[in-house]
Each structure stands twice: as structure tokens, then as C-alpha cells.
Amino acid sequence: MSETKHIETVTKVMEALEEIRPFLNKDGGDIELIDVKENTVIVRLLGNCSSCHINTSTLKLGVENTIKQHVPEIVEVINVD
């Protein structure tokens, strides 16, 4: 991925995270972008989201779907501790 394309992808991912952030904040959580590598986004769930028993659902159904709407070439979103 070229540097320009990488920057464009990261910008779109950040826009997607800003869209979902209020929903996470409402429950005492947040999200941090760690990296975008090829077609994978690496994030860290923070606050209540980091220990919530449904955080896998939040990650896949909420975060990943929102990111894919903004950046269709993204294949996967991974949470790191």
C-alpha cells in the first residue's frame, strides 16, 4: 500500500471511529486506533469496553461493520489488549 493510500485509509478509519465513539462513550467505553496494516485495522477497546462480556460483538457488529462502510477494502478489525 502506498503511503498516500495508507494515509487516506487511516483517515477514513478515523472518521468511522468518530461515528461509533459516542455509542461507546455512552456506556463508559472508548476506542483507540493502533494501526492499519494492509486490509486489517488494529484497535484497542478502552474503559468499560475492555472488560465487557459482549465486547467481541461490539467489535464485530458495531466497529467492524462501521469501518467497512467507510472503507470497504478493510477485511478485519482486531482488538489488542
Secondary structure as GFF3:
##gff-version 3
##sequence-region A 1 81
A	DSSP	alpha_helix	3	26	.	.	.	ID=ss1
A	DSSP	beta_strand	29	37	.	.	.	ID=ss2
A	DSSP	beta_strand	40	47	.	.	.	ID=ss3
A	DSSP	alpha_helix	48	51	.	.	.	ID=ss4
A	DSSP	alpha_helix	55	57	.	.	.	ID=ss5
A	DSSP	pi_helix	58	64	.	.	.	ID=ss6
A	DSSP	alpha_helix	65	70	.	.	.	ID=ss7
A	DSSP	beta_strand	76	79	.	.	.	ID=ss8
###
